[in-house]
Amino acid sequence: MAEDTQQTGQDSTDAKRPGVDRKLLEFLVCPVTHATLRYDAEAQELISDAAGLAYPIRDGIPIMLPEEARELKAD
Amino acid sequence: MTDPMQIFDPTALARNRSGASRRVRSGNTHAEFLFEEVADRLLDRLDDVARPFAAALELDARRGIVAAGLRDRGRAETVIAADRDAGFAERCRHAGLPTVRAGHDFLPFAPGSFDLVTSCLALHWVNDLPGMLVRINRMLKPDGLFQAALFGGETLTELRACLMDAELEVTGGVSPRVSPMVDLRDAAGLLQRAGFALPVADVDRITVTYTSPFTLMAELRAMGEGNAIGERLRRPTRRAVFLHAAQLYADRHAGPDGRIPATFDVVFLHGWHPAESQPAPLRPGSAANRLADALDGKEASAGDSVPKKPN
């Protein structure tokens, strides 16, 4: 059935976690506001301050779906 | 209630595609042959475009065949694969493509990002195709190319008619089972309306034969192309409907070998983001030479009667 998704990307910076393609990040904007995104390498998230959303990056794949994004608390 | 403006049900579509990606991930790519065939045709058409593409995007990339082909043929420096489905996105990433999960309504790309946007057999599931084409056009650089293939025209016309007739005879009513299809003239018009320059739409007919209508329907489901129409019948269809439809299909279409044909019309869309370097007609009234001079004739003003030639 489902195969192991633990393969490592060539551009991996962390042996356990396939890294996101840096070139890819240059193309991405927030799908809701079209504003530029901040890349949080530690949390593996792309943050849209304008929309108050953090889009997760899993296995090197940015998930640019508003319904899967984490809502940032305004404080 | 389903939204009447939404022909297709996004939840059903996501479920269908996720079923297809699970099958592909388990190594069963048998039902993928139409996608492979049309991806090849798209790539061959792109080979006819002389210049290379610096940045390219494949939407609804599935396994990323077109994207990987562009990369492997040396046609594009950077090729990004986008697919909403987690399983397909994983396949693209596995193929070494920079991959992003993205849907149709919210595209995460800046305006003027790409020299090429392509899509293979997916846009027939978009609810708002005119809006989608506008969004695609916006992502292109000036003189960037949009080239895509989608099912349209007479696709599954045999199945549509047989299911409709069978359901009407058996239950006394009909429910939508085969998607409405875009026709060629509509397609060209949509490209123009979305602001593409030099828009072209053409169609390739691919006829596939199957051992029975049941094999055809099973294969459509395996492709993730099962019924996702919002107004589809939500309760199970009576078996008698399918049995009668299969009988009608065989009676009307079966060849001497007993196999039944299914029509797939693949509509190819082709348009450019406008740029000043593109050939364009001159503005009316901007002519620098008189037509009368070119014809070596005498000019008469509009409304005047043409003087009779003396005999």
Interface residues (C-beta under 8 A of the other chain):
Chain A: M1 A2 E3 T5 Q7 G9 Q10 P18 D21 K23 L24 F27 L28 V29 C30 P31 V32 H34 Y55 D59 G60 I61 P62 I63 M64 L65 P66 E68
Chain B: R22 R25 S26 A55 T78 I80 R84 A89 E90 R93 H94 G96 P98 T99 V100 R101 A102 G103 F106 L107 P108 F109 A110 P111 S113
